[in-house]
Amino acid sequence: MFDKLFEAQQKAGEVKKRLDAITVSGTAEGGNISVTANGSKTVLSININDDFFKNADREELEELLVVAVNKALQQADNVSQSEMSALTKDMFGGLGNMFGK
């Protein structure tokens, strides 16, 4: 039983490493603002087109940054849910074997 728990813990660590290595992005204003995050929902970079930045007002820029960040984090959440779903399926499949099923 402890072997299965240890194996599940190792798999969770592997999922975390995969999520850290996956990059996703969100954009706003036709790509003038782009946000890159990883599958662990950490924002890695924000890029704002120079011409857009020169002409944007503060309020517009702040609103669009929120949009782009939220899109990137939603993508990260989708990736994370997919990875965790696969992990859960593996774990519960293994638990069935633990009880002789």
Gaussian input, Z-matrix of N, CA and C with variables (Angstrom, degrees):
# hf/3-21g

backbone

0 1
 N
 C     1     B1
 C     2     B2     1     A1
 N     3     B3     2     A2     1     D1
 C     4     B4     3     A3     2     D2
 C     5     B5     4     A4     3     D3
 N     6     B6     5     A5     4     D4
 C     7     B7     6     A6     5     D5
 C     8     B8     7     A7     6     D6
 N     9     B9     8     A8     7     D7
 C    10    B10     9     A9     8     D8
 C    11    B11    10    A10     9     D9
 N    12    B12    11    A11    10    D10
 C    13    B13    12    A12    11    D11
 C    14    B14    13    A13    12    D12
 N    15    B15    14    A14    13    D13
 C    16    B16    15    A15    14    D14
 C    17    B17    16    A16    15    D15
 N    18    B18    17    A17    16    D16
 C    19    B19    18    A18    17    D17
 C    20    B20    19    A19    18    D18
 N    21    B21    20    A20    19    D19
 C    22    B22    21    A21    20    D20
 C    23    B23    22    A22    21    D21
 N    24    B24    23    A23    22    D22
 C    25    B25    24    A24    23    D23
 C    26    B26    25    A25    24    D24
 N    27    B27    26    A26    25    D25
 C    28    B28    27    A27    26    D26
 C    29    B29    28    A28    27    D27
 N    30    B30    29    A29    28    D28
 C    31    B31    30    A30    29    D29
 C    32    B32    31    A31    30    D30
 N    33    B33    32    A32    31    D31
 C    34    B34    33    A33    32    D32
 C    35    B35    34    A34    33    D33
 N    36    B36    35    A35    34    D34
 C    37    B37    36    A36    35    D35
 C    38    B38    37    A37    36    D36
 N    39    B39    38    A38    37    D37
 C    40    B40    39    A39    38    D38
 C    41    B41    40    A40    39    D39
 N    42    B42    41    A41    40    D40
 C    43    B43    42    A42    41    D41
 C    44    B44    43    A43    42    D42
 N    45    B45    44    A44    43    D43
 C    46    B46    45    A45    44    D44
 C    47    B47    46    A46    45    D45
 N    48    B48    47    A47    46    D46
 C    49    B49    48    A48    47    D47
 C    50    B50    49    A49    48    D48
 N    51    B51    50    A50    49    D49
 C    52    B52    51    A51    50    D50
 C    53    B53    52    A52    51    D51
 N    54    B54    53    A53    52    D52
 C    55    B55    54    A54    53    D53
 C    56    B56    55    A55    54    D54
 N    57    B57    56    A56    55    D55
 C    58    B58    57    A57    56    D56
 C    59    B59    58    A58    57    D57
 N    60    B60    59    A59    58    D58
 C    61    B61    60    A60    59    D59
 C    62    B62    61    A61    60    D60
 N    63    B63    62    A62    61    D61
 C    64    B64    63    A63    62    D62
 C    65    B65    64    A64    63    D63
 N    66    B66    65    A65    64    D64
 C    67    B67    66    A66    65    D65
 C    68    B68    67    A67    66    D66
 N    69    B69    68    A68    67    D67
 C    70    B70    69    A69    68    D68
 C    71    B71    70    A70    69    D69
 N    72    B72    71    A71    70    D70
 C    73    B73    72    A72    71    D71
 C    74    B74    73    A73    72    D72
 N    75    B75    74    A74    73    D73
 C    76    B76    75    A75    74    D74
 C    77    B77    76    A76    75    D75
 N    78    B78    77    A77    76    D76
 C    79    B79    78    A78    77    D77
 C    80    B80    79    A79    78    D78
 N    81    B81    80    A80    79    D79
 C    82    B82    81    A81    80    D80
 C    83    B83    82    A82    81    D81
 N    84    B84    83    A83    82    D82
 C    85    B85    84    A84    83    D83
 C    86    B86    85    A85    84    D84
 N    87    B87    86    A86    85    D85
 C    88    B88    87    A87    86    D86
 C    89    B89    88    A88    87    D87
 N    90    B90    89    A89    88    D88
 C    91    B91    90    A90    89    D89
 C    92    B92    91    A91    90    D90
 N    93    B93    92    A92    91    D91
 C    94    B94    93    A93    92    D92
 C    95    B95    94    A94    93    D93
 N    96    B96    95    A95    94    D94
 C    97    B97    96    A96    95    D95
 C    98    B98    97    A97    96    D96
 N    99    B99    98    A98    97    D97
 C   100   B100    99    A99    98    D98
 C   101   B101   100   A100    99    D99
 N   102   B102   101   A101   100   D100
 C   103   B103   102   A102   101   D101
 C   104   B104   103   A103   102   D102
 N   105   B105   104   A104   103   D103
 C   106   B106   105   A105   104   D104
 C   107   B107   106   A106   105   D105
 N   108   B108   107   A107   106   D106
 C   109   B109   108   A108   107   D107
 C   110   B110   109   A109   108   D108
 N   111   B111   110   A110   109   D109
 C   112   B112   111   A111   110   D110
 C   113   B113   112   A112   111   D111
 N   114   B114   113   A113   112   D112
 C   115   B115   114   A114   113   D113
 C   116   B116   115   A115   114   D114
 N   117   B117   116   A116   115   D115
 C   118   B118   117   A117   116   D116
 C   119   B119   118   A118   117   D117
 N   120   B120   119   A119   118   D118
 C   121   B121   120   A120   119   D119
 C   122   B122   121   A121   120   D120
 N   123   B123   122   A122   121   D121
 C   124   B124   123   A123   122   D122
 C   125   B125   124   A124   123   D123
 N   126   B126   125   A125   124   D124
 C   127   B127   126   A126   125   D125
 C   128   B128   127   A127   126   D126
 N   129   B129   128   A128   127   D127
 C   130   B130   129   A129   128   D128
 C   131   B131   130   A130   129   D129
 N   132   B132   131   A131   130   D130
 C   133   B133   132   A132   131   D131
 C   134   B134   133   A133   132   D132
 N   135   B135   134   A134   133   D133
 C   136   B136   135   A135   134   D134
 C   137   B137   136   A136   135   D135
 N   138   B138   137   A137   136   D136
 C   139   B139   138   A138   137   D137
 C   140   B140   139   A139   138   D138
 N   141   B141   140   A140   139   D139
 C   142   B142   141   A141   140   D140
 C   143   B143   142   A142   141   D141
 N   144   B144   143   A143   142   D142
 C   145   B145   144   A144   143   D143
 C   146   B146   145   A145   144   D144
 N   147   B147   146   A146   145   D145
 C   148   B148   147   A147   146   D146
 C   149   B149   148   A148   147   D147
 N   150   B150   149   A149   148   D148
 C   151   B151   150   A150   149   D149
 C   152   B152   151   A151   150   D150
 N   153   B153   152   A152   151   D151
 C   154   B154   153   A153   152   D152
 C   155   B155   154   A154   153   D153
 N   156   B156   155   A155   154   D154
 C   157   B157   156   A156   155   D155
 C   158   B158   157   A157   156   D156
 N   159   B159   158   A158   157   D157
 C   160   B160   159   A159   158   D158
 C   161   B161   160   A160   159   D159
 N   162   B162   161   A161   160   D160
 C   163   B163   162   A162   161   D161
 C   164   B164   163   A163   162   D162
 N   165   B165   164   A164   163   D163
 C   166   B166   165   A165   164   D164
 C   167   B167   166   A166   165   D165
 N   168   B168   167   A167   166   D166
 C   169   B169   168   A168   167   D167
 C   170   B170   169   A169   168   D168
 N   171   B171   170   A170   169   D169
 C   172   B172   171   A171   170   D170
 C   173   B173   172   A172   171   D171
 N   174   B174   173   A173   172   D172
 C   175   B175   174   A174   173   D173
 C   176   B176   175   A175   174   D174
 N   177   B177   176   A176   175   D175
 C   178   B178   177   A177   176   D176
 C   179   B179   178   A178   177   D177
 N   180   B180   179   A179   178   D178
 C   181   B181   180   A180   179   D179
 C   182   B182   181   A181   180   D180
 N   183   B183   182   A182   181   D181
 C   184   B184   183   A183   182   D182
 C   185   B185   184   A184   183   D183
 N   186   B186   185   A185   184   D184
 C   187   B187   186   A186   185   D185
 C   188   B188   187   A187   186   D186
 N   189   B189   188   A188   187   D187
 C   190   B190   189   A189   188   D188
 C   191   B191   190   A190   189   D189
 N   192   B192   191   A191   190   D190
 C   193   B193   192   A192   191   D191
 C   194   B194   193   A193   192   D192
 N   195   B195   194   A194   193   D193
 C   196   B196   195   A195   194   D194
 C   197   B197   196   A196   195   D195
 N   198   B198   197   A197   196   D196
 C   199   B199   198   A198   197   D197
 C   200   B200   199   A199   198   D198
 N   201   B201   200   A200   199   D199
 C   202   B202   201   A201   200   D200
 C   203   B203   202   A202   201   D201
 N   204   B204   203   A203   202   D202
 C   205   B205   204   A204   203   D203
 C   206   B206   205   A205   204   D204
 N   207   B207   206   A206   205   D205
 C   208   B208   207   A207   206   D206
 C   209   B209   208   A208   207   D207
 N   210   B210   209   A209   208   D208
 C   211   B211   210   A210   209   D209
 C   212   B212   211   A211   210   D210
 N   213   B213   212   A212   211   D211
 C   214   B214   213   A213   212   D212
 C   215   B215   214   A214   213   D213
 N   216   B216   215   A215   214   D214
 C   217   B217   216   A216   215   D215
 C   218   B218   217   A217   216   D216
 N   219   B219   218   A218   217   D217
 C   220   B220   219   A219   218   D218
 C   221   B221   220   A220   219   D219
 N   222   B222   221   A221   220   D220
 C   223   B223   222   A222   221   D221
 C   224   B224   223   A223   222   D222
 N   225   B225   224   A224   223   D223
 C   226   B226   225   A225   224   D224
 C   227   B227   226   A226   225   D225
 N   228   B228   227   A227   226   D226
 C   229   B229   228   A228   227   D227
 C   230   B230   229   A229   228   D228
 N   231   B231   230   A230   229   D229
 C   232   B232   231   A231   230   D230
 C   233   B233   232   A232   231   D231
 N   234   B234   233   A233   232   D232
 C   235   B235   234   A234   233   D233
 C   236   B236   235   A235   234   D234
 N   237   B237   236   A236   235   D235
 C   238   B238   237   A237   236   D236
 C   239   B239   238   A238   237   D237
 N   240   B240   239   A239   238   D238
 C   241   B241   240   A240   239   D239
 C   242   B242   241   A241   240   D240
 N   243   B243   242   A242   241   D241
 C   244   B244   243   A243   242   D242
 C   245   B245   244   A244   243   D243
 N   246   B246   245   A245   244   D244
 C   247   B247   246   A246   245   D245
 C   248   B248   247   A247   246   D246
 N   249   B249   248   A248   247   D247
 C   250   B250   249   A249   248   D248
 C   251   B251   250   A250   249   D249
 N   252   B252   251   A251   250   D250
 C   253   B253   252   A252   251   D251
 C   254   B254   253   A253   252   D252
 N   255   B255   254   A254   253   D253
 C   256   B256   255   A255   254   D254
 C   257   B257   256   A256   255   D255
 N   258   B258   257   A257   256   D256
 C   259   B259   258   A258   257   D257
 C   260   B260   259   A259   258   D258
 N   261   B261   260   A260   259   D259
 C   262   B262   261   A261   260   D260
 C   263   B263   262   A262   261   D261
 N   264   B264   263   A263   262   D262
 C   265   B265   264   A264   263   D263
 C   266   B266   265   A265   264   D264
 N   267   B267   266   A266   265   D265
 C   268   B268   267   A267   266   D266
 C   269   B269   268   A268   267   D267
 N   270   B270   269   A269   268   D268
 C   271   B271   270   A270   269   D269
 C   272   B272   271   A271   270   D270
 N   273   B273   272   A272   271   D271
 C   274   B274   273   A273   272   D272
 C   275   B275   274   A274   273   D273
 N   276   B276   275   A275   274   D274
 C   277   B277   276   A276   275   D275
 C   278   B278   277   A277   276   D276
 N   279   B279   278   A278   277   D277
 C   280   B280   279   A279   278   D278
 C   281   B281   280   A280   279   D279
 N   282   B282   281   A281   280   D280
 C   283   B283   282   A282   281   D281
 C   284   B284   283   A283   282   D282
 N   285   B285   284   A284   283   D283
 C   286   B286   285   A285   284   D284
 C   287   B287   286   A286   285   D285
 N   288   B288   287   A287   286   D286
 C   289   B289   288   A288   287   D287
 C   290   B290   289   A289   288   D288
 N   291   B291   290   A290   289   D289
 C   292   B292   291   A291   290   D290
 C   293   B293   292   A292   291   D291
 N   294   B294   293   A293   292   D292
 C   295   B295   294   A294   293   D293
 C   296   B296   295   A295   294   D294
 N   297   B297   296   A296   295   D295
 C   298   B298   297   A297   296   D296
 C   299   B299   298   A298   297   D297
 N   300   B300   299   A299   298   D298
 C   301   B301   300   A300   299   D299
 C   302   B302   301   A301   300   D300

   B1=1.4570
   B2=1.5325
   B3=1.3310
   B4=1.4592
   B5=1.5197
   B6=1.3359
   B7=1.4677
   B8=1.5226
   B9=1.3276
   B10=1.4674
   B11=1.5241
   B12=1.3270
   B13=1.4636
   B14=1.5192
   B15=1.3260
   B16=1.4570
   B17=1.5262
   B18=1.3430
   B19=1.4569
   B20=1.5296
   B21=1.3219
   B22=1.4686
   B23=1.5196
   B24=1.3176
   B25=1.4629
   B26=1.5306
   B27=1.3076
   B28=1.4694
   B29=1.5181
   B30=1.3412
   B31=1.4616
   B32=1.5197
   B33=1.3233
   B34=1.4684
   B35=1.5232
   B36=1.3266
   B37=1.4628
   B38=1.5235
   B39=1.3375
   B40=1.4596
   B41=1.5265
   B42=1.3350
   B43=1.4685
   B44=1.5212
   B45=1.3263
   B46=1.4666
   B47=1.5332
   B48=1.3228
   B49=1.4690
   B50=1.5262
   B51=1.3441
   B52=1.4652
   B53=1.5224
   B54=1.3377
   B55=1.4681
   B56=1.5275
   B57=1.3247
   B58=1.4648
   B59=1.5317
   B60=1.3416
   B61=1.4555
   B62=1.5355
   B63=1.3305
   B64=1.4660
   B65=1.5258
   B66=1.3316
   B67=1.4587
   B68=1.5242
   B69=1.3111
   B70=1.4609
   B71=1.5164
   B72=1.3298
   B73=1.4604
   B74=1.5141
   B75=1.3075
   B76=1.4489
   B77=1.5132
   B78=1.3315
   B79=1.4590
   B80=1.5205
   B81=1.3041
   B82=1.4655
   B83=1.5152
   B84=1.3268
   B85=1.4654
   B86=1.5254
   B87=1.3366
   B88=1.4579
   B89=1.5144
   B90=1.3088
   B91=1.4563
   B92=1.5199
   B93=1.3272
   B94=1.4651
   B95=1.5253
   B96=1.3267
   B97=1.4593
   B98=1.5212
   B99=1.3262
   B100=1.4568
   B101=1.5230
   B102=1.3213
   B103=1.4566
   B104=1.5215
   B105=1.3196
   B106=1.4505
   B107=1.5230
   B108=1.3285
   B109=1.4620
   B110=1.5220
   B111=1.3264
   B112=1.4663
   B113=1.5228
   B114=1.3130
   B115=1.4549
   B116=1.5132
   B117=1.3253
   B118=1.4679
   B119=1.5257
   B120=1.3192
   B121=1.4664
   B122=1.5307
   B123=1.3251
   B124=1.4499
   B125=1.5226
   B126=1.3292
   B127=1.4587
   B128=1.5284
   B129=1.3329
   B130=1.4597
   B131=1.5204
   B132=1.3341
   B133=1.4627
   B134=1.5206
   B135=1.3232
   B136=1.4636
   B137=1.5206
   B138=1.3307
   B139=1.4560
   B140=1.5309
   B141=1.3187
   B142=1.4643
   B143=1.5299
   B144=1.3127
   B145=1.4588
   B146=1.5310
   B147=1.3378
   B148=1.4666
   B149=1.5320
   B150=1.3235
   B151=1.4669
   B152=1.5234
   B153=1.3224
   B154=1.4623
   B155=1.5302
   B156=1.3363
   B157=1.4573
   B158=1.5344
   B159=1.3227
   B160=1.4712
   B161=1.5274
   B162=1.3348
   B163=1.4650
   B164=1.5255
   B165=1.3160
   B166=1.4699
   B167=1.5242
   B168=1.3197
   B169=1.4681
   B170=1.5305
   B171=1.2976
   B172=1.4632
   B173=1.5277
   B174=1.3144
   B175=1.4620
   B176=1.5298
   B177=1.3298
   B178=1.4654
   B179=1.5247
   B180=1.3128
   B181=1.4540
   B182=1.5233
   B183=1.3162
   B184=1.4629
   B185=1.5260
   B186=1.3203
   B187=1.4712
   B188=1.5234
   B189=1.3195
   B190=1.4611
   B191=1.5292
   B192=1.3099
   B193=1.4705
   B194=1.5216
   B195=1.3182
   B196=1.4656
   B197=1.5244
   B198=1.3203
   B199=1.4712
   B200=1.5236
   B201=1.3170
   B202=1.4671
   B203=1.5288
   B204=1.3278
   B205=1.4664
   B206=1.5265
   B207=1.3213
   B208=1.4643
   B209=1.5232
   B210=1.3288
   B211=1.4683
   B212=1.5295
   B213=1.3175
   B214=1.4632
   B215=1.5232
   B216=1.3197
   B217=1.4629
   B218=1.5222
   B219=1.3242
   B220=1.4626
   B221=1.5229
   B222=1.3258
   B223=1.4642
   B224=1.5311
   B225=1.3231
   B226=1.4643
   B227=1.5258
   B228=1.3128
   B229=1.4594
   B230=1.5283
   B231=1.3266
   B232=1.4743
   B233=1.5271
   B234=1.3229
   B235=1.4610
   B236=1.5316
   B237=1.3100
   B238=1.4584
   B239=1.5290
   B240=1.3292
   B241=1.4625
   B242=1.5213
   B243=1.3085
   B244=1.4630
   B245=1.5276
   B246=1.3126
   B247=1.4713
   B248=1.5292
   B249=1.3221
   B250=1.4576
   B251=1.5254
   B252=1.3134
   B253=1.4552
   B254=1.5308
   B255=1.3178
   B256=1.4600
   B257=1.5320
   B258=1.3235
   B259=1.4604
   B260=1.5216
   B261=1.3263
   B262=1.4559
   B263=1.5226
   B264=1.3150
   B265=1.4645
   B266=1.5209
   B267=1.3297
   B268=1.4682
   B269=1.5250
   B270=1.3331
   B271=1.4634
   B272=1.5276
   B273=1.3071
   B274=1.4539
   B275=1.5247
   B276=1.3034
   B277=1.4589
   B278=1.5229
   B279=1.3155
   B280=1.4515
   B281=1.5123
   B282=1.3292
   B283=1.4536
   B284=1.5216
   B285=1.3362
   B286=1.4591
   B287=1.5175
   B288=1.3155
   B289=1.4563
   B290=1.5168
   B291=1.3239
   B292=1.4434
   B293=1.5311
   B294=1.3174
   B295=1.4480
   B296=1.5217
   B297=1.3188
   B298=1.4507
   B299=1.5202
   B300=1.3215
   B301=1.4651
   B302=1.5062
   A1=110.80
   A2=115.90
   A3=119.27
   A4=111.42
   A5=115.79
   A6=119.42
   A7=110.58
   A8=115.90
   A9=120.42
   A10=111.01
   A11=116.57
   A12=119.77
   A13=110.85
   A14=116.72
   A15=120.60
   A16=110.19
   A17=116.59
   A18=121.04
   A19=110.98
   A20=116.71
   A21=120.67
   A22=110.53
   A23=117.04
   A24=121.13
   A25=110.04
   A26=116.28
   A27=119.85
   A28=110.63
   A29=116.56
   A30=120.13
   A31=110.97
   A32=117.00
   A33=120.34
   A34=110.09
   A35=117.11
   A36=121.00
   A37=111.98
   A38=116.13
   A39=120.55
   A40=111.06
   A41=116.06
   A42=120.25
   A43=109.70
   A44=116.94
   A45=121.46
   A46=110.17
   A47=116.85
   A48=120.29
   A49=110.88
   A50=116.56
   A51=119.32
   A52=110.86
   A53=116.24
   A54=119.75
   A55=111.30
   A56=116.64
   A57=120.24
   A58=111.56
   A59=116.64
   A60=120.98
   A61=112.98
   A62=117.30
   A63=121.12
   A64=109.06
   A65=116.54
   A66=119.47
   A67=109.94
   A68=114.01
   A69=122.42
   A70=107.24
   A71=116.17
   A72=117.80
   A73=110.57
   A74=113.84
   A75=122.57
   A76=107.73
   A77=115.80
   A78=118.99
   A79=110.10
   A80=114.78
   A81=122.32
   A82=107.90
   A83=114.54
   A84=122.34
   A85=110.90
   A86=114.60
   A87=120.16
   A88=114.35
   A89=117.61
   A90=121.35
   A91=114.00
   A92=117.77
   A93=119.70
   A94=112.03
   A95=115.77
   A96=120.96
   A97=106.33
   A98=116.32
   A99=119.72
   A100=109.71
   A101=113.56
   A102=121.00
   A103=107.14
   A104=116.15
   A105=121.65
   A106=108.16
   A107=114.66
   A108=121.18
   A109=107.73
   A110=116.08
   A111=118.35
   A112=109.12
   A113=115.88
   A114=120.87
   A115=113.78
   A116=116.91
   A117=121.52
   A118=112.34
   A119=115.76
   A120=123.61
   A121=113.33
   A122=115.40
   A123=121.25
   A124=108.02
   A125=117.37
   A126=121.08
   A127=107.64
   A128=115.03
   A129=120.66
   A130=112.53
   A131=116.25
   A132=118.70
   A133=110.62
   A134=113.75
   A135=122.34
   A136=106.36
   A137=115.50
   A138=120.39
   A139=108.78
   A140=115.81
   A141=121.37
   A142=107.49
   A143=115.37
   A144=121.38
   A145=109.08
   A146=116.40
   A147=121.88
   A148=112.95
   A149=117.14
   A150=120.10
   A151=111.36
   A152=116.19
   A153=119.92
   A154=110.13
   A155=115.98
   A156=120.81
   A157=111.44
   A158=116.28
   A159=120.78
   A160=111.89
   A161=116.06
   A162=120.22
   A163=114.77
   A164=118.46
   A165=121.37
   A166=110.37
   A167=114.83
   A168=117.05
   A169=108.42
   A170=115.54
   A171=122.37
   A172=112.35
   A173=117.88
   A174=122.17
   A175=111.15
   A176=116.09
   A177=120.71
   A178=110.39
   A179=116.20
   A180=121.44
   A181=111.18
   A182=117.16
   A183=121.22
   A184=111.35
   A185=117.17
   A186=120.74
   A187=111.47
   A188=116.73
   A189=120.50
   A190=112.20
   A191=116.77
   A192=119.96
   A193=110.24
   A194=116.87
   A195=120.76
   A196=110.11
   A197=117.02
   A198=121.57
   A199=110.12
   A200=117.27
   A201=121.25
   A202=111.52
   A203=116.99
   A204=120.15
   A205=110.13
   A206=117.17
   A207=120.09
   A208=112.03
   A209=117.67
   A210=120.61
   A211=110.39
   A212=117.03
   A213=120.45
   A214=110.74
   A215=117.06
   A216=119.92
   A217=111.79
   A218=117.73
   A219=120.63
   A220=110.03
   A221=116.44
   A222=120.03
   A223=110.57
   A224=116.16
   A225=120.67
   A226=110.46
   A227=116.82
   A228=121.11
   A229=110.64
   A230=116.86
   A231=120.62
   A232=110.99
   A233=116.55
   A234=121.15
   A235=109.79
   A236=116.22
   A237=121.06
   A238=111.35
   A239=117.11
   A240=120.50
   A241=111.05
   A242=116.84
   A243=121.03
   A244=110.92
   A245=116.32
   A246=120.45
   A247=111.16
   A248=116.81
   A249=120.03
   A250=111.35
   A251=117.22
   A252=121.08
   A253=110.24
   A254=116.32
   A255=120.71
   A256=110.24
   A257=117.10
   A258=121.26
   A259=110.47
   A260=117.11
   A261=121.46
   A262=110.70
   A263=116.08
   A264=120.31
   A265=110.20
   A266=116.63
   A267=120.44
   A268=111.19
   A269=116.35
   A270=120.02
   A271=111.36
   A272=117.38
   A273=119.66
   A274=111.28
   A275=117.41
   A276=120.37
   A277=110.42
   A278=115.83
   A279=121.31
   A280=112.67
   A281=118.24
   A282=120.91
   A283=111.32
   A284=116.18
   A285=119.24
   A286=110.89
   A287=117.44
   A288=121.45
   A289=111.63
   A290=116.49
   A291=121.50
   A292=111.07
   A293=117.27
   A294=121.69
   A295=112.05
   A296=117.47
   A297=121.84
   A298=114.43
   A299=118.12
   A300=120.64
   A301=110.28
   D1=-43.80
   D2=179.91
   D3=-66.75
   D4=-29.85
   D5=176.24
   D6=-61.29
   D7=-42.36
   D8=179.76
   D9=-65.90
   D10=-40.13
   D11=178.71
   D12=-66.30
   D13=-41.56
   D14=177.69
   D15=-63.47
   D16=-41.71
   D17=178.14
   D18=-62.14
   D19=-41.57
   D20=178.42
   D21=-63.42
   D22=-39.58
   D23=179.16
   D24=-65.25
   D25=-40.60
   D26=177.90
   D27=-64.12
   D28=-42.83
   D29=179.73
   D30=-63.87
   D31=-37.40
   D32=177.62
   D33=-63.28
   D34=-39.29
   D35=176.24
   D36=-63.99
   D37=-38.13
   D38=177.78
   D39=-66.32
   D40=-39.72
   D41=177.67
   D42=-62.22
   D43=-43.09
   D44=179.26
   D45=-58.98
   D46=-43.32
   D47=178.93
   D48=-63.87
   D49=-41.26
   D50=178.60
   D51=-64.32
   D52=-42.31
   D53=179.73
   D54=-63.60
   D55=-37.83
   D56=177.98
   D57=-63.77
   D58=-29.41
   D59=-176.05
   D60=-88.28
   D61=-16.76
   D62=-178.85
   D63=-84.25
   D64=132.37
   D65=175.44
   D66=-112.83
   D67=142.83
   D68=177.39
   D69=-131.45
   D70=165.86
   D71=-179.69
   D72=-143.20
   D73=158.73
   D74=173.80
   D75=-135.15
   D76=143.57
   D77=-179.41
   D78=-129.33
   D79=162.33
   D80=175.37
   D81=-144.55
   D82=158.57
   D83=176.86
   D84=53.87
   D85=50.55
   D86=175.63
   D87=63.64
   D88=28.38
   D89=178.83
   D90=92.16
   D91=0.82
   D92=178.12
   D93=-67.22
   D94=-23.59
   D95=174.51
   D96=-125.76
   D97=127.81
   D98=176.16
   D99=-133.04
   D100=142.14
   D101=-179.85
   D102=-124.18
   D103=132.26
   D104=176.24
   D105=-112.56
   D106=133.60
   D107=178.19
   D108=-134.03
   D109=171.00
   D110=174.10
   D111=-106.80
   D112=175.03
   D113=-178.17
   D114=-65.41
   D115=-14.94
   D116=176.41
   D117=-88.52
   D118=9.34
   D119=176.07
   D120=68.56
   D121=35.23
   D122=174.72
   D123=-105.73
   D124=125.26
   D125=177.70
   D126=-72.06
   D127=125.72
   D128=-177.86
   D129=-98.42
   D130=-35.73
   D131=-179.51
   D132=-159.72
   D133=156.36
   D134=174.19
   D135=-131.17
   D136=130.59
   D137=-179.12
   D138=-125.50
   D139=129.78
   D140=179.17
   D141=-123.38
   D142=126.48
   D143=178.08
   D144=-57.48
   D145=132.65
   D146=-176.35
   D147=-57.99
   D148=-46.52
   D149=-178.86
   D150=-64.28
   D151=-41.38
   D152=178.10
   D153=-63.52
   D154=-43.31
   D155=-178.33
   D156=-60.69
   D157=-39.86
   D158=-178.80
   D159=-64.12
   D160=-32.97
   D161=-175.10
   D162=-100.17
   D163=-7.52
   D164=-176.81
   D165=-85.83
   D166=146.07
   D167=172.56
   D168=-91.04
   D169=163.82
   D170=-174.15
   D171=-56.16
   D172=-47.75
   D173=-177.05
   D174=-62.11
   D175=-44.85
   D176=178.69
   D177=-61.44
   D178=-45.32
   D179=-179.37
   D180=-61.79
   D181=-44.87
   D182=179.18
   D183=-61.69
   D184=-44.31
   D185=179.49
   D186=-62.99
   D187=-42.94
   D188=-178.88
   D189=-70.53
   D190=-33.43
   D191=174.80
   D192=-62.55
   D193=-42.39
   D194=177.73
   D195=-60.26
   D196=-44.07
   D197=179.30
   D198=-59.91
   D199=-49.70
   D200=-176.91
   D201=-65.49
   D202=-42.03
   D203=178.59
   D204=-63.37
   D205=-44.94
   D206=179.80
   D207=-62.91
   D208=-37.82
   D209=177.39
   D210=-64.39
   D211=-43.80
   D212=179.19
   D213=-64.04
   D214=-43.08
   D215=-179.96
   D216=-67.97
   D217=-32.21
   D218=175.77
   D219=-65.82
   D220=-42.17
   D221=175.81
   D222=-60.93
   D223=-43.28
   D224=178.65
   D225=-62.78
   D226=-40.01
   D227=178.79
   D228=-63.49
   D229=-41.62
   D230=178.06
   D231=-61.04
   D232=-44.67
   D233=179.29
   D234=-64.41
   D235=-44.74
   D236=-179.27
   D237=-61.82
   D238=-44.32
   D239=178.79
   D240=-62.01
   D241=-40.45
   D242=179.07
   D243=-63.22
   D244=-45.70
   D245=179.32
   D246=-64.90
   D247=-42.69
   D248=-179.30
   D249=-69.11
   D250=-33.52
   D251=177.01
   D252=-63.14
   D253=-43.55
   D254=178.04
   D255=-63.60
   D256=-41.01
   D257=178.76
   D258=-63.62
   D259=-44.96
   D260=-179.31
   D261=-62.60
   D262=-41.35
   D263=178.41
   D264=-61.15
   D265=-44.07
   D266=177.62
   D267=-62.70
   D268=-42.28
   D269=-177.76
   D270=-65.15
   D271=-46.91
   D272=-177.42
   D273=-71.49
   D274=-30.90
   D275=173.77
   D276=-62.88
   D277=-40.54
   D278=177.89
   D279=-69.86
   D280=-33.90
   D281=179.19
   D282=-67.08
   D283=-33.14
   D284=177.04
   D285=-61.59
   D286=-38.59
   D287=178.19
   D288=-70.06
   D289=-28.86
   D290=-179.49
   D291=-64.14
   D292=-30.75
   D293=-177.99
   D294=-100.64
   D295=15.59
   D296=175.73
   D297=78.88
   D298=18.50
   D299=-179.93
   D300=-97.00

